[in-house]
Amino acid sequence: MKQTHQFTAVIEREEEGYVSLCPELDIASQGDTVEEARTNLIEAIELFFEVADPSEIANRLKSEVFITRLEVSIGQA
């Protein structure tokens, strides 16, 4: 029976498409649309778990990832 796990996806626009990143595993993908980038990232993560050695999974998997917004002062005072 397959298990499901939740991971974080950060998707951002780059030039003509979108780049998606899973920070917990440091796996990235891309697509022409947000949905395609998301779908491709899911596929990349699934493939990683299919072929990766358990020790590689343990070394790459981060148990805590925090996504937040920052307010930064830029420029001259």
All heavy atoms as a GROMACS GRO file, in nm:
protein
  607
    1MET      N    1   0.084  -0.119   0.000
    1MET     CA    2   0.000   0.000   0.000
    1MET      C    3   0.088   0.125   0.000
    1MET      O    4   0.183   0.135   0.076
    1MET     CB    5  -0.090  -0.001   0.123
    1MET     CG    6  -0.190   0.111   0.124
    1MET     SD    7  -0.314   0.085   0.250
    1MET     CE    8  -0.279   0.221   0.357
    2LYS      N    9   0.057   0.220  -0.086
    2LYS     CA   10   0.134   0.343  -0.094
    2LYS      C   11   0.099   0.437   0.020
    2LYS      O   12  -0.016   0.447   0.060
    2LYS     CB   13   0.108   0.415  -0.226
    2LYS     CG   14   0.173   0.350  -0.344
    2LYS     CD   15   0.161   0.442  -0.465
    2LYS     CE   16   0.239   0.385  -0.580
    2LYS     NZ   17   0.246   0.477  -0.692
    3GLN      N   18   0.201   0.503   0.070
    3GLN     CA   19   0.181   0.606   0.171
    3GLN      C   20   0.184   0.742   0.103
    3GLN      O   21   0.242   0.757  -0.003
    3GLN     CB   22   0.294   0.602   0.274
    3GLN     CG   23   0.301   0.477   0.354
    3GLN     CD   24   0.417   0.484   0.452
    3GLN    OE1   25   0.499   0.576   0.451
    3GLN    NE2   26   0.427   0.385   0.539
    4THR      N   27   0.120   0.838   0.163
    4THR     CA   28   0.130   0.974   0.112
    4THR      C   29   0.195   1.062   0.218
    4THR      O   30   0.178   1.040   0.338
    4THR     CB   31  -0.009   1.032   0.075
    4THR    OG1   32  -0.091   1.033   0.190
    4THR    CG2   33  -0.074   0.951  -0.035
    5HIS      N   34   0.272   1.157   0.172
    5HIS     CA   35   0.339   1.254   0.258
    5HIS      C   36   0.317   1.392   0.200
    5HIS      O   37   0.299   1.407   0.079
    5HIS     CB   38   0.489   1.225   0.266
    5HIS     CG   39   0.522   1.095   0.332
    5HIS    ND1   40   0.537   1.082   0.468
    5HIS    CD2   41   0.541   0.973   0.279
    5HIS    CE1   42   0.564   0.956   0.496
    5HIS    NE2   43   0.568   0.887   0.382
    6GLN      N   44   0.319   1.492   0.284
    6GLN     CA   45   0.305   1.629   0.236
    6GLN      C   46   0.441   1.697   0.235
    6GLN      O   47   0.520   1.682   0.329
    6GLN     CB   48   0.209   1.707   0.325
    6GLN     CG   49   0.067   1.661   0.310
    6GLN     CD   50  -0.030   1.754   0.381
    6GLN    OE1   51   0.009   1.845   0.453
    6GLN    NE2   52  -0.157   1.731   0.360
    7PHE      N   53   0.468   1.769   0.127
    7PHE     CA   54   0.591   1.845   0.113
    7PHE      C   55   0.555   1.987   0.071
    7PHE      O   56   0.446   2.013   0.023
    7PHE     CB   57   0.682   1.781   0.007
    7PHE     CG   58   0.735   1.647   0.048
    7PHE    CD1   59   0.678   1.531  -0.001
    7PHE    CD2   60   0.842   1.636   0.135
    7PHE    CE1   61   0.725   1.407   0.036
    7PHE    CE2   62   0.890   1.512   0.173
    7PHE     CZ   63   0.832   1.397   0.123
    8THR      N   64   0.650   2.076   0.086
    8THR     CA   65   0.632   2.215   0.048
    8THR      C   66   0.674   2.234  -0.097
    8THR      O   67   0.774   2.176  -0.141
    8THR     CB   68   0.719   2.306   0.138
    8THR    OG1   69   0.687   2.278   0.274
    8THR    CG2   70   0.697   2.453   0.106
    9ALA      N   71   0.599   2.314  -0.171
    9ALA     CA   72   0.638   2.351  -0.308
    9ALA      C   73   0.644   2.503  -0.316
    9ALA      O   74   0.548   2.572  -0.280
    9ALA     CB   75   0.537   2.298  -0.409
   10VAL      N   76   0.757   2.553  -0.361
   10VAL     CA   77   0.774   2.696  -0.387
   10VAL      C   78   0.780   2.709  -0.539
   10VAL      O   79   0.866   2.648  -0.604
   10VAL     CB   80   0.902   2.751  -0.323
   10VAL    CG1   81   0.921   2.898  -0.357
   10VAL    CG2   82   0.899   2.729  -0.172
   11ILE      N   83   0.689   2.785  -0.595
   11ILE     CA   84   0.682   2.800  -0.741
   11ILE      C   85   0.696   2.947  -0.774
   11ILE      O   86   0.625   3.031  -0.718
   11ILE     CB   87   0.550   2.744  -0.797
   11ILE    CG1   88   0.536   2.596  -0.759
   11ILE    CG2   89   0.543   2.762  -0.948
   11ILE    CD1   90   0.402   2.535  -0.794
   12GLU      N   91   0.790   2.976  -0.862
   12GLU     CA   92   0.811   3.116  -0.901
   12GLU      C   93   0.830   3.128  -1.051
   12GLU      O   94   0.874   3.036  -1.117
   12GLU     CB   95   0.930   3.176  -0.826
   12GLU     CG   96   1.060   3.105  -0.847
   12GLU     CD   97   1.169   3.162  -0.758
   12GLU    OE1   98   1.163   3.282  -0.722
   12GLU    OE2   99   1.262   3.088  -0.726
   13ARG      N  100   0.791   3.243  -1.100
   13ARG     CA  101   0.802   3.272  -1.243
   13ARG      C  102   0.947   3.299  -1.279
   13ARG      O  103   1.017   3.368  -1.206
   13ARG     CB  104   0.718   3.394  -1.280
   13ARG     CG  105   0.719   3.423  -1.428
   13ARG     CD  106   0.580   3.467  -1.471
   13ARG     NE  107   0.574   3.496  -1.611
   13ARG     CZ  108   0.535   3.409  -1.704
   13ARG    NH1  109   0.496   3.289  -1.666
   13ARG    NH2  110   0.531   3.441  -1.830
   14GLU      N  111   0.991   3.242  -1.388
   14GLU     CA  112   1.125   3.268  -1.442
   14GLU      C  113   1.115   3.276  -1.592
   14GLU      O  114   1.080   3.178  -1.657
   14GLU     CB  115   1.223   3.158  -1.401
   14GLU     CG  116   1.283   3.178  -1.266
   14GLU     CD  117   1.407   3.096  -1.243
   14GLU    OE1  118   1.461   3.035  -1.338
   14GLU    OE2  119   1.449   3.089  -1.128
   15GLU      N  120   1.143   3.393  -1.646
   15GLU     CA  121   1.140   3.416  -1.790
   15GLU      C  122   1.009   3.369  -1.852
   15GLU      O  123   0.906   3.425  -1.825
   15GLU     CB  124   1.261   3.351  -1.857
   15GLU     CG  125   1.391   3.388  -1.788
   15GLU     CD  126   1.500   3.431  -1.881
   15GLU    OE1  127   1.484   3.420  -2.002
   15GLU    OE2  128   1.601   3.477  -1.827
   16GLU      N  129   1.012   3.264  -1.931
   16GLU     CA  130   0.893   3.219  -2.005
   16GLU      C  131   0.814   3.110  -1.934
   16GLU      O  132   0.716   3.060  -1.987
   16GLU     CB  133   0.935   3.167  -2.143
   16GLU     CG  134   1.002   3.272  -2.230
   16GLU     CD  135   0.907   3.385  -2.267
   16GLU    OE1  136   0.790   3.357  -2.303
   16GLU    OE2  137   0.951   3.502  -2.260
   17GLY      N  138   0.857   3.069  -1.815
   17GLY     CA  139   0.788   2.959  -1.748
   17GLY      C  140   0.796   2.972  -1.598
   17GLY      O  141   0.812   3.082  -1.544
   18TYR      N  142   0.784   2.859  -1.530
   18TYR     CA  143   0.782   2.855  -1.384
   18TYR      C  144   0.879   2.748  -1.334
   18TYR      O  145   0.892   2.643  -1.395
   18TYR     CB  146   0.641   2.824  -1.333
   18TYR     CG  147   0.543   2.933  -1.367
   18TYR    CD1  148   0.477   2.935  -1.489
   18TYR    CD2  149   0.519   3.037  -1.278
   18TYR    CE1  150   0.389   3.036  -1.522
   18TYR    CE2  151   0.430   3.139  -1.311
   18TYR     CZ  152   0.366   3.138  -1.432
   18TYR     OH  153   0.279   3.239  -1.465
   19VAL      N  154   0.944   2.779  -1.222
   19VAL     CA  155   1.035   2.685  -1.158
   19VAL      C  156   0.972   2.646  -1.025
   19VAL      O  157   0.920   2.732  -0.952
   19VAL     CB  158   1.174   2.749  -1.134
   19VAL    CG1  159   1.262   2.657  -1.052
   19VAL    CG2  160   1.238   2.781  -1.267
   20SER      N  161   0.975   2.517  -0.994
   20SER     CA  162   0.918   2.468  -0.869
   20SER      C  163   1.028   2.402  -0.787
   20SER      O  164   1.116   2.335  -0.841
   20SER     CB  165   0.804   2.370  -0.896
   20SER     OG  166   0.846   2.269  -0.986
   21LEU      N  167   1.024   2.422  -0.656
   21LEU     CA  168   1.125   2.369  -0.566
   21LEU      C  169   1.060   2.306  -0.444
   21LEU      O  170   0.968   2.365  -0.386
   21LEU     CB  171   1.220   2.482  -0.520
   21LEU     CG  172   1.317   2.446  -0.408
   21LEU    CD1  173   1.423   2.347  -0.459
   21LEU    CD2  174   1.382   2.571  -0.352
   22CYS      N  175   1.108   2.191  -0.407
   22CYS     CA  176   1.070   2.127  -0.280
   22CYS      C  177   1.188   2.146  -0.185
   22CYS      O  178   1.289   2.077  -0.198
   22CYS     CB  179   1.042   1.979  -0.301
   22CYS     SG  180   1.013   1.891  -0.146
   23PRO      N  181   1.178   2.241  -0.090
   23PRO     CA  182   1.292   2.269  -0.003
   23PRO      C  183   1.326   2.155   0.093
   23PRO      O  184   1.442   2.142   0.132
   23PRO     CB  185   1.251   2.395   0.073
   23PRO     CG  186   1.104   2.405   0.059
   23PRO     CD  187   1.068   2.334  -0.067
   24GLU      N  188   1.231   2.072   0.129
   24GLU     CA  189   1.260   1.961   0.220
   24GLU      C  190   1.358   1.861   0.159
   24GLU      O  191   1.434   1.796   0.231
   24GLU     CB  192   1.132   1.883   0.258
   24GLU     CG  193   1.039   1.956   0.349
   24GLU     CD  194   0.928   2.028   0.275
   24GLU    OE1  195   0.943   2.056   0.154
   24GLU    OE2  196   0.825   2.055   0.337
   25LEU      N  197   1.356   1.847   0.027
   25LEU     CA  198   1.441   1.749  -0.040
   25LEU      C  199   1.542   1.813  -0.135
   25LEU      O  200   1.624   1.744  -0.194
   25LEU     CB  201   1.354   1.651  -0.120
   25LEU     CG  202   1.262   1.564  -0.036
   25LEU    CD1  203   1.158   1.495  -0.125
   25LEU    CD2  204   1.342   1.460   0.041
   26ASP      N  205   1.534   1.943  -0.154
   26ASP     CA  206   1.617   2.016  -0.249
   26ASP      C  207   1.603   1.956  -0.390
   26ASP      O  208   1.701   1.927  -0.458
   26ASP     CB  209   1.764   2.018  -0.206
   26ASP     CG  210   1.845   2.123  -0.280
   26ASP    OD1  211   1.784   2.222  -0.326
   26ASP    OD2  212   1.966   2.105  -0.294
   27ILE      N  213   1.478   1.938  -0.431
   27ILE     CA  214   1.446   1.887  -0.564
   27ILE      C  215   1.370   1.997  -0.637
   27ILE      O  216   1.281   2.059  -0.581
   27ILE     CB  217   1.360   1.759  -0.555
   27ILE    CG1  218   1.443   1.646  -0.495
   27ILE    CG2  219   1.306   1.720  -0.692
   27ILE    CD1  220   1.365   1.518  -0.472
   28ALA      N  221   1.407   2.018  -0.763
   28ALA     CA  222   1.344   2.123  -0.843
   28ALA      C  223   1.295   2.067  -0.974
   28ALA      O  224   1.341   1.964  -1.022
   28ALA     CB  225   1.443   2.236  -0.868
   29SER      N  226   1.200   2.138  -1.032
   29SER     CA  227   1.148   2.105  -1.164
   29SER      C  228   1.101   2.235  -1.228
   29SER      O  229   1.122   2.343  -1.173
   29SER     CB  230   1.035   2.002  -1.155
   29SER     OG  231   1.007   1.951  -1.284
   30GLN      N  232   1.033   2.223  -1.342
   30GLN     CA  233   0.985   2.342  -1.411
   30GLN      C  234   0.866   2.307  -1.498
   30GLN      O  235   0.835   2.191  -1.518
   30GLN     CB  236   1.096   2.402  -1.497
   30GLN     CG  237   1.144   2.309  -1.607
   30GLN     CD  238   1.260   2.369  -1.682
   30GLN    OE1  239   1.329   2.458  -1.634
   30GLN    NE2  240   1.284   2.319  -1.803
   31GLY      N  241   0.802   2.410  -1.550
   31GLY     CA  242   0.690   2.391  -1.640
   31GLY      C  243   0.651   2.522  -1.704
   31GLY      O  244   0.694   2.630  -1.660
   32ASP      N  245   0.568   2.513  -1.807
   32ASP     CA  246   0.521   2.633  -1.876
   32ASP      C  247   0.415   2.709  -1.798
   32ASP      O  248   0.394   2.828  -1.819
   32ASP     CB  249   0.467   2.597  -2.014
   32ASP     CG  250   0.576   2.547  -2.108
   32ASP    OD1  251   0.692   2.591  -2.093
   32ASP    OD2  252   0.545   2.465  -2.196
   33THR      N  253   0.344   2.638  -1.709
   33THR     CA  254   0.240   2.698  -1.625
   33THR      C  255   0.267   2.659  -1.480
   33THR      O  256   0.346   2.569  -1.452
   33THR     CB  257   0.100   2.648  -1.665
   33THR    OG1  258   0.093   2.507  -1.637
   33THR    CG2  259   0.070   2.673  -1.812
   34VAL      N  260   0.199   2.726  -1.387
   34VAL     CA  261   0.212   2.692  -1.246
   34VAL      C  262   0.172   2.547  -1.224
   34VAL      O  263   0.242   2.472  -1.155
   34VAL     CB  264   0.126   2.787  -1.158
   34VAL    CG1  265   0.120   2.738  -1.015
   34VAL    CG2  266   0.178   2.929  -1.165
   35GLU      N  267   0.060   2.506  -1.282
   35GLU     CA  268   0.012   2.369  -1.263
   35GLU      C  269   0.109   2.267  -1.321
   35GLU      O  270   0.134   2.162  -1.261
   35GLU     CB  271  -0.128   2.352  -1.324
   35GLU     CG  272  -0.192   2.218  -1.295
   35GLU     CD  273  -0.203   2.184  -1.147
   35GLU    OE1  274  -0.230   2.274  -1.065
   35GLU    OE2  275  -0.182   2.065  -1.112
   36GLU      N  276   0.167   2.297  -1.436
   36GLU     CA  277   0.263   2.204  -1.497
   36GLU      C  278   0.390   2.195  -1.411
   36GLU      O  279   0.445   2.086  -1.392
   36GLU     CB  280   0.298   2.249  -1.638
   36GLU     CG  281   0.388   2.152  -1.712
   36GLU     CD  282   0.416   2.197  -1.855
   36GLU    OE1  283   0.326   2.255  -1.920
   36GLU    OE2  284   0.529   2.173  -1.901
   37ALA      N  285   0.436   2.307  -1.359
   37ALA     CA  286   0.553   2.306  -1.272
   37ALA      C  287   0.525   2.226  -1.146
   37ALA      O  288   0.610   2.150  -1.098
   37ALA     CB  289   0.594   2.449  -1.236
   38ARG      N  290   0.405   2.238  -1.092
   38ARG     CA  291   0.363   2.163  -0.973
   38ARG      C  292   0.358   2.014  -1.003
   38ARG      O  293   0.412   1.931  -0.928
   38ARG     CB  294   0.227   2.214  -0.927
   38ARG     CG  295   0.172   2.147  -0.804
   38ARG     CD  296   0.030   2.200  -0.774
   38ARG     NE  297  -0.028   2.132  -0.662
   38ARG     CZ  298  -0.085   2.011  -0.667
   38ARG    NH1  299  -0.089   1.945  -0.780
   38ARG    NH2  300  -0.136   1.956  -0.559
   39THR      N  301   0.294   1.978  -1.113
   39THR     CA  302   0.282   1.837  -1.152
   39THR      C  303   0.419   1.776  -1.178
   39THR      O  304   0.447   1.663  -1.136
   39THR     CB  305   0.193   1.825  -1.278
   39THR    OG1  306   0.064   1.876  -1.246
   39THR    CG2  307   0.181   1.682  -1.324
   40ASN      N  308   0.506   1.851  -1.245
   40ASN     CA  309   0.640   1.800  -1.274
   40ASN      C  310   0.722   1.783  -1.147
   40ASN      O  311   0.804   1.690  -1.136
   40ASN     CB  312   0.712   1.892  -1.372
   40ASN     CG  313   0.653   1.884  -1.511
   40ASN    OD1  314   0.578   1.794  -1.543
   40ASN    ND2  315   0.684   1.982  -1.594
   41LEU      N  316   0.702   1.870  -1.048
   41LEU     CA  317   0.772   1.856  -0.920
   41LEU      C  318   0.724   1.731  -0.847
   41LEU      O  319   0.806   1.657  -0.792
   41LEU     CB  320   0.753   1.981  -0.834
   41LEU     CG  321   0.824   1.980  -0.698
   41LEU    CD1  322   0.975   1.966  -0.716
   41LEU    CD2  323   0.790   2.105  -0.620
   42ILE      N  324   0.595   1.707  -0.848
   42ILE     CA  325   0.542   1.585  -0.786
   42ILE      C  326   0.606   1.462  -0.850
   42ILE      O  327   0.651   1.370  -0.781
   42ILE     CB  328   0.388   1.579  -0.797
   42ILE    CG1  329   0.325   1.686  -0.708
   42ILE    CG2  330   0.336   1.440  -0.761
   42ILE    CD1  331   0.177   1.707  -0.731
   43GLU      N  332   0.613   1.461  -0.982
   43GLU     CA  333   0.673   1.348  -1.054
   43GLU      C  334   0.821   1.332  -1.016
   43GLU      O  335   0.868   1.220  -0.994
   43GLU     CB  336   0.659   1.369  -1.204
   43GLU     CG  337   0.715   1.254  -1.286
   43GLU     CD  338   0.696   1.276  -1.435
   43GLU    OE1  339   0.598   1.339  -1.476
   43GLU    OE2  340   0.784   1.230  -1.510
   44ALA      N  341   0.894   1.443  -1.007
   44ALA     CA  342   1.035   1.437  -0.971
   44ALA      C  343   1.055   1.381  -0.830
   44ALA      O  344   1.145   1.301  -0.806
   44ALA     CB  345   1.098   1.576  -0.983
   45ILE      N  346   0.968   1.422  -0.737
   45ILE     CA  347   0.977   1.372  -0.600
   45ILE      C  348   0.945   1.223  -0.596
   45ILE      O  349   1.014   1.144  -0.530
   45ILE     CB  350   0.883   1.452  -0.506
   45ILE    CG1  351   0.933   1.596  -0.493
   45ILE    CG2  352   0.873   1.384  -0.370
   45ILE    CD1  353   0.834   1.689  -0.427
   46GLU      N  354   0.840   1.182  -0.666
   46GLU     CA  355   0.805   1.039  -0.670
   46GLU      C  356   0.919   0.956  -0.728
   46GLU      O  357   0.952   0.849  -0.674
   46GLU     CB  358   0.677   1.019  -0.750
   46GLU     CG  359   0.553   1.070  -0.680
   46GLU     CD  360   0.427   1.067  -0.765
   46GLU    OE1  361   0.436   1.054  -0.890
   46GLU    OE2  362   0.318   1.078  -0.706
   47LEU      N  363   0.981   1.004  -0.836
   47LEU     CA  364   1.093   0.932  -0.897
   47LEU      C  365   1.212   0.925  -0.801
   47LEU      O  366   1.280   0.823  -0.793
   47LEU     CB  367   1.134   0.998  -1.028
   47LEU     CG  368   1.037   0.980  -1.143
   47LEU    CD1  369   1.078   1.067  -1.262
   47LEU    CD2  370   1.026   0.834  -1.184
   48PHE      N  371   1.237   1.034  -0.729
   48PHE     CA  372   1.345   1.033  -0.630
   48PHE      C  373   1.323   0.922  -0.528
   48PHE      O  374   1.415   0.845  -0.498
   48PHE     CB  375   1.354   1.170  -0.561
   48PHE     CG  376   1.447   1.172  -0.443
   48PHE    CD1  377   1.584   1.169  -0.462
   48PHE    CD2  378   1.397   1.175  -0.315
   48PHE    CE1  379   1.671   1.170  -0.352
   48PHE    CE2  380   1.482   1.176  -0.206
   48PHE     CZ  381   1.619   1.174  -0.224
   49PHE      N  382   1.203   0.912  -0.474
   49PHE     CA  383   1.176   0.809  -0.374
   49PHE      C  384   1.182   0.668  -0.432
   49PHE      O  385   1.212   0.573  -0.361
   49PHE     CB  386   1.042   0.834  -0.304
   49PHE     CG  387   1.052   0.935  -0.194
   49PHE    CD1  388   1.008   1.065  -0.213
   49PHE    CD2  389   1.106   0.902  -0.071
   49PHE    CE1  390   1.018   1.159  -0.112
   49PHE    CE2  391   1.117   0.994   0.031
   49PHE     CZ  392   1.073   1.123   0.010
   50GLU      N  393   1.155   0.653  -0.560
   50GLU     CA  394   1.163   0.522  -0.624
   50GLU      C  395   1.307   0.474  -0.638
   50GLU      O  396   1.333   0.355  -0.627
   50GLU     CB  397   1.098   0.525  -0.763
   50GLU     CG  398   0.947   0.527  -0.760
   50GLU     CD  399   0.887   0.533  -0.900
   50GLU    OE1  400   0.957   0.500  -0.999
   50GLU    OE2  401   0.770   0.571  -0.911
   51VAL      N  402   1.400   0.566  -0.665
   51VAL     CA  403   1.536   0.524  -0.698
   51VAL      C  404   1.640   0.555  -0.590
   51VAL      O  405   1.748   0.498  -0.592
   51VAL     CB  406   1.583   0.586  -0.833
   51VAL    CG1  407   1.492   0.543  -0.946
   51VAL    CG2  408   1.592   0.736  -0.825
   52ALA      N  409   1.611   0.643  -0.499
   52ALA     CA  410   1.711   0.686  -0.400
   52ALA      C  411   1.734   0.578  -0.295
   52ALA      O  412   1.641   0.509  -0.252
   52ALA     CB  413   1.667   0.816  -0.333
   53ASP      N  414   1.858   0.569  -0.254
   53ASP     CA  415   1.896   0.482  -0.143
   53ASP      C  416   1.840   0.541  -0.014
   53ASP      O  417   1.836   0.664   0.001
   53ASP     CB  418   2.049   0.477  -0.138
   53ASP     CG  419   2.100   0.384  -0.033
   53ASP    OD1  420   2.104   0.263  -0.059
   53ASP    OD2  421   2.135   0.434   0.076
   54PRO      N  422   1.796   0.458   0.080
   54PRO     CA  423   1.743   0.512   0.206
   54PRO      C  424   1.837   0.608   0.278
   54PRO      O  425   1.792   0.704   0.340
   54PRO     CB  426   1.717   0.386   0.290
   54PRO     CG  427   1.691   0.279   0.189
   54PRO     CD  428   1.782   0.312   0.073
   55SER      N  429   1.967   0.585   0.267
   55SER     CA  430   2.062   0.677   0.333
   55SER      C  431   2.062   0.814   0.264
   55SER      O  432   2.077   0.916   0.330
   55SER     CB  433   2.203   0.618   0.334
   55SER     OG  434   2.251   0.602   0.202
   56GLU      N  435   2.045   0.816   0.132
   56GLU     CA  436   2.037   0.944   0.060
   56GLU      C  437   1.910   1.020   0.100
   56GLU      O  438   1.913   1.141   0.120
   56GLU     CB  439   2.040   0.924  -0.091
   56GLU     CG  440   2.037   1.054  -0.165
   56GLU     CD  441   2.041   1.041  -0.316
   56GLU    OE1  442   2.041   0.928  -0.368
   56GLU    OE2  443   2.043   1.145  -0.382
   57ILE      N  444   1.800   0.947   0.112
   57ILE     CA  445   1.675   1.009   0.156
   57ILE      C  446   1.693   1.070   0.294
   57ILE      O  447   1.657   1.185   0.319
   57ILE     CB  448   1.559   0.907   0.154
   57ILE    CG1  449   1.530   0.865   0.010
   57ILE    CG2  450   1.435   0.966   0.220
   57ILE    CD1  451   1.434   0.747  -0.002
   58ALA      N  452   1.753   0.994   0.386
   58ALA     CA  453   1.774   1.042   0.522
   58ALA      C  454   1.864   1.165   0.525
   58ALA      O  455   1.841   1.258   0.602
   58ALA     CB  456   1.832   0.931   0.609
   59ASN      N  457   1.967   1.167   0.440
   59ASN     CA  458   2.060   1.280   0.438
   59ASN      C  459   1.997   1.405   0.380
   59ASN      O  460   2.029   1.516   0.421
   59ASN     CB  461   2.185   1.245   0.357
   59ASN     CG  462   2.277   1.151   0.431
   59ASN    OD1  463   2.276   1.145   0.553
   59ASN    ND2  464   2.357   1.077   0.357
   60ARG      N  465   1.908   1.390   0.282
   60ARG     CA  466   1.850   1.507   0.214
   60ARG      C  467   1.724   1.560   0.282
   60ARG      O  468   1.695   1.678   0.273
   60ARG     CB  469   1.816   1.470   0.070
   60ARG     CG  470   1.941   1.451  -0.014
   60ARG     CD  471   1.907   1.417  -0.153
   60ARG     NE  472   1.851   1.534  -0.220
   60ARG     CZ  473   1.847   1.548  -0.350
   60ARG    NH1  474   1.894   1.455  -0.429
   60ARG    NH2  475   1.795   1.655  -0.404
   61LEU      N  476   1.648   1.473   0.346
   61LEU     CA  477   1.518   1.512   0.401
   61LEU      C  478   1.534   1.603   0.522
   61LEU      O  479   1.594   1.567   0.622
   61LEU     CB  480   1.438   1.387   0.439
   61LEU     CG  481   1.296   1.409   0.487
   61LEU    CD1  482   1.212   1.475   0.378
   61LEU    CD2  483   1.234   1.276   0.527
   62LYS      N  484   1.481   1.722   0.509
   62LYS     CA  485   1.480   1.817   0.620
   62LYS      C  486   1.346   1.805   0.691
   62LYS      O  487   1.241   1.812   0.629
   62LYS     CB  488   1.502   1.958   0.566
   62LYS     CG  489   1.636   1.977   0.499
   62LYS     CD  490   1.643   2.109   0.426
   62LYS     CE  491   1.770   2.126   0.349
   62LYS     NZ  492   1.772   2.052   0.223
   63SER      N  493   1.351   1.790   0.822
   63SER     CA  494   1.227   1.768   0.896
   63SER      C  495   1.149   1.896   0.921
   63SER      O  496   1.029   1.893   0.942
   63SER     CB  497   1.256   1.699   1.029
   63SER     OG  498   1.339   1.780   1.108
   64GLU      N  499   1.218   2.011   0.919
   64GLU     CA  500   1.148   2.137   0.944
   64GLU      C  501   1.186   2.239   0.836
   64GLU      O  502   1.304   2.266   0.814
   64GLU     CB  503   1.186   2.195   1.080
   64GLU     CG  504   1.133   2.113   1.197
   64GLU     CD  505   1.159   2.184   1.327
   64GLU    OE1  506   1.074   2.264   1.369
   64GLU    OE2  507   1.265   2.159   1.385
   65VAL      N  508   1.085   2.292   0.771
   65VAL     CA  509   1.103   2.399   0.674
   65VAL      C  510   1.001   2.506   0.707
   65VAL      O  511   0.883   2.477   0.726
   65VAL     CB  512   1.082   2.348   0.529
   65VAL    CG1  513   1.082   2.462   0.431
   65VAL    CG2  514   1.189   2.247   0.493
   66PHE      N  515   1.047   2.629   0.716
   66PHE     CA  516   0.958   2.740   0.749
   66PHE      C  517   0.955   2.837   0.632
   66PHE      O  518   1.058   2.881   0.584
   66PHE     CB  519   1.005   2.812   0.876
   66PHE     CG  520   1.014   2.720   0.995
   66PHE    CD1  521   1.133   2.661   1.030
   66PHE    CD2  522   0.900   2.691   1.068
   66PHE    CE1  523   1.141   2.575   1.137
   66PHE    CE2  524   0.907   2.604   1.176
   66PHE     CZ  525   1.027   2.547   1.212
   67ILE      N  526   0.837   2.870   0.588
   67ILE     CA  527   0.818   2.968   0.482
   67ILE      C  528   0.754   3.091   0.546
   67ILE      O  529   0.651   3.080   0.614
   67ILE     CB  530   0.724   2.914   0.371
   67ILE    CG1  531   0.775   2.781   0.316
   67ILE    CG2  532   0.705   3.018   0.262
   67ILE    CD1  533   0.903   2.789   0.238
   68THR      N  534   0.816   3.205   0.527
   68THR     CA  535   0.764   3.328   0.587
   68THR      C  536   0.796   3.445   0.496
   68THR      O  537   0.875   3.433   0.404
   68THR     CB  538   0.825   3.350   0.728
   68THR    OG1  539   0.760   3.461   0.789
   68THR    CG2  540   0.974   3.375   0.722
   69ARG      N  541   0.734   3.557   0.520
   69ARG     CA  542   0.762   3.680   0.446
   69ARG      C  543   0.849   3.768   0.534
   69ARG      O  544   0.834   3.769   0.656
   69ARG     CB  545   0.632   3.751   0.411
   69ARG     CG  546   0.539   3.660   0.335
   69ARG     CD  547   0.477   3.700   0.210
   69ARG     NE  548   0.497   3.827   0.151
   69ARG     CZ  549   0.536   3.840   0.024
   69ARG    NH1  550   0.560   3.735  -0.050
   69ARG    NH2  551   0.548   3.959  -0.030
   70LEU      N  552   0.938   3.841   0.471
   70LEU     CA  553   1.029   3.930   0.542
   70LEU      C  554   1.006   4.073   0.498
   70LEU      O  555   0.980   4.099   0.382
   70LEU     CB  556   1.175   3.892   0.512
   70LEU     CG  557   1.216   3.750   0.542
   70LEU    CD1  558   1.359   3.727   0.495
   70LEU    CD2  559   1.204   3.721   0.690
   71GLU      N  560   1.019   4.165   0.592
   71GLU     CA  561   1.015   4.307   0.559
   71GLU      C  562   1.156   4.361   0.573
   71GLU      O  563   1.215   4.353   0.681
   71GLU     CB  564   0.920   4.382   0.650
   71GLU     CG  565   0.901   4.526   0.614
   71GLU     CD  566   0.792   4.593   0.694
   71GLU    OE1  567   0.690   4.528   0.722
   71GLU    OE2  568   0.812   4.711   0.729
   72VAL      N  569   1.212   4.412   0.464
   72VAL     CA  570   1.352   4.455   0.462
   72VAL      C  571   1.360   4.599   0.414
   72VAL      O  572   1.297   4.633   0.312
   72VAL     CB  573   1.433   4.362   0.367
   72VAL    CG1  574   1.578   4.408   0.361
   72VAL    CG2  575   1.423   4.217   0.412
   73SER      N  576   1.436   4.681   0.481
   73SER     CA  577   1.460   4.819   0.438
   73SER      C  578   1.566   4.819   0.329
   73SER      O  579   1.674   4.763   0.348
   73SER     CB  580   1.507   4.907   0.555
   73SER     OG  581   1.405   4.915   0.652
   74ILE      N  582   1.536   4.883   0.217
   74ILE     CA  583   1.628   4.886   0.104
   74ILE      C  584   1.648   5.032   0.062
   74ILE      O  585   1.553   5.108   0.052
   74ILE     CB  586   1.572   4.804  -0.014
   74ILE    CG1  587   1.553   4.658   0.028
   74ILE    CG2  588   1.662   4.813  -0.135
   74ILE    CD1  589   1.484   4.572  -0.075
   75GLY      N  590   1.770   5.068   0.038
   75GLY     CA  591   1.798   5.204  -0.007
   75GLY      C  592   1.856   5.289   0.103
   75GLY      O  593   1.887   5.242   0.213
   76GLN      N  594   1.868   5.418   0.073
   76GLN     CA  595   1.927   5.511   0.167
   76GLN      C  596   1.825   5.564   0.265
   76GLN      O  597   1.707   5.575   0.233
   76GLN     CB  598   1.989   5.625   0.090
   76GLN     CG  599   2.100   5.581  -0.002
   76GLN     CD  600   2.156   5.696  -0.083
   76GLN    OE1  601   2.120   5.811  -0.063
   76GLN    NE2  602   2.246   5.664  -0.174
   77ALA      N  603   1.874   5.597   0.381
   77ALA     CA  604   1.785   5.648   0.487
   77ALA      C  605   1.746   5.792   0.462
   77ALA      O  606   1.805   5.868   0.398
   77ALA     CB  607   1.855   5.638   0.622
   0.00000   0.00000   0.00000
